[in-house]
């Protein structure tokens, strides 16, 4: 069923049809009707988008390797432990 808005509304005039209410805004000319009724419930979340391309920045500097068990034993021998 079509909604018949007033043909010569004034600025900020409201119009209700069923359980929906609209308000007329005369700027910009020739004006428009905007729904001012309460919003319905939020819909379900959409699907996740695709992953973007990998970064193009420089790779960081690699850290030094830690002491191995053999090197620790040798270190203790050198220290006289």
N, C-alpha and C positions, 0 to 999 in steps of 0.2 A: 504494500500500500504506500502511495506517495505521501510525503509530508508537505503540507501547504504552508510555507512560511508567510508572514505578513508581507504585502507587496511594497509598503512604504514605511519600513521600520525606522525608529529613531535610534541614535547612538546609545549603546548599552542596554537596549530593550531586550528582554528575555522572552523566550517562547518555549513552552513545554508541550511535548507530545508523548503520551504514554508515560514511561518513567525516565525519559531523557529531557534535558533542558539545554537550550542553546542561547547564546548571547550575541547580539549584533554589534559589530565594530565598524564604524563608518570610515575608518582610515586604514589603508589607502582607499580612495574612491574606486569603485562604487560601493565598497564595503563587503563584509563577509560575516557568516554565522559561524561561531565557534562553540563546540560542545563544552559545557561547564558541569556536566553530570559527574558523579563519582566514578572513578575508574573501576573496572572489574579486577578480578584477581590476576596476579602475575602468571604468565604462561610458563611452561616447562623450559628448562635450559636447552639451548641448541647444541649441536654436535661440535666437537673441538675442531679447530682449523688445522691445516697442514703445518708441519714444522718448516720453519724458514731455512734459508741456506746457512752453511757453517760460516763462522766468523772469518775475517780476512786479516786480522791483526797478527803481529809478530808473536812467535811462541816464546814463552819465558825461558830463563836460563835454568838448566838442570842442576840440581844440588849435588854435592859430593857424596860418595858412598860412605856409609858408616864402617866402623871397624868390625872385622869378622872375628870369629871365636879364636882362630889361630893367631891372629894379630894381637888379640887381647892377652893370650897366654904368653906370647913373645914379649909384650910390653911389661908384663909382670916379672918375667925373668930378667929383663934389662934393669928393672927397678930394684931387683933383689928381693922381691916378695915371695 
